[in-house]
Amino acid sequence: MSNTKQGPSGDPSRSLDELLDVFRRPIPGAAENPAIRALDRVLRGVGQVVFQGNWFTGIFVLIAIGVNSIPYLVAAILGTVVSTYTAVVFKVERGLIDAGLLGFNGCLAGIGINFYLSKDFTNGEWPDLQLYGLIVLAAAFSTIVMSALSSLLRSRSVPALTAPFVFASWLMLFAVHAFTGFDSAGTLLTPSTPGQLTETAPYTFGTFFNGTFKGSARSFSRTTRSQASSWLSVSY
């Protein structure tokens, strides 16, 4: 009869929690080094898109976006940096900034503006100077809207979530129609009925498989090639 005891260190779930706790803490050196602190904030902001406030998830999310489209990756990083440091400039509570809660709307705004103003909306297009300017404005404005909605809804304990991204992006997209400098407002802003709605096809296993995984990737307007990475990022 064995007298071996299962100590705390032998508990697999506890070992996993301890490992994941490493990623929940700031990146080593963030407290002393401003550059590392900035990286930690940006990665957490990206991770918060899928409600994961850790920098490791942010890395996987960026990989998932980049696997499908480098232009969208650049737009996501730009939007996150701008929205995060707009909060720094206006001296929003530091704990919120460090947690990435002022970055995720900017991340979505960066991708969303590029997505809707690209002729090739699947892979995106490299923004020109004007489009980069619009992304910067949308990301910065999303931080202002986030602060306003958070103050307005605080008494009812209702989070703003991604409403700031939606509101800021709507305003920018509406304004594009009045800006003569844009050659095209993007194919997705042209009123039309998607062709696939007029087609019928049998439901197969592939239908449910693609619907499930593409649905998760669509959080970032992404498709097939980023499905696995986006699901893996949520697991962290």
Sequence and secondary structure as in RCSB ss.txt:
>XXXX:A:sequence
MSNTKQGPSGDPSRSLDELLDVFRRPIPGAAENPAIRALDRVLRGVGQVVFQGNWFTGIFVLIAIGVNSIPYLVA
AILGTVVSTYTAVVFKVERGLIDAGLLGFNGCLAGIGINFYLSKDFTNGEWPDLQLYGLIVLAAAFSTIVMSALS
SLLRSRSVPALTAPFVFASWLMLFAVHAFTGFDSAGTLLTPSTPGQLTETAPYTFGTFFNGTFKGSARSFSRTTR
SQASSWLSVSY
>XXXX:A:secstr
       GGG HHHHHHHHHHHHHS  TTTTT HHHHHHHHHHHHHHGGGT  SHHHHHHHHHHHHHH HHHHHH
HHHHHHHHHHHHHHTT  HHHHHTTTTTHHHHHHHHHHHHHT SSTTT     HHHHHHHHHHHHHHHHHHHHHH
HHHGGGT   TTHHHHHHHHHHHHHHTT TT S   GGGS    GGGG      HHHHHHHHHHHHHGGGT  GG
GHHHHHHHHT 
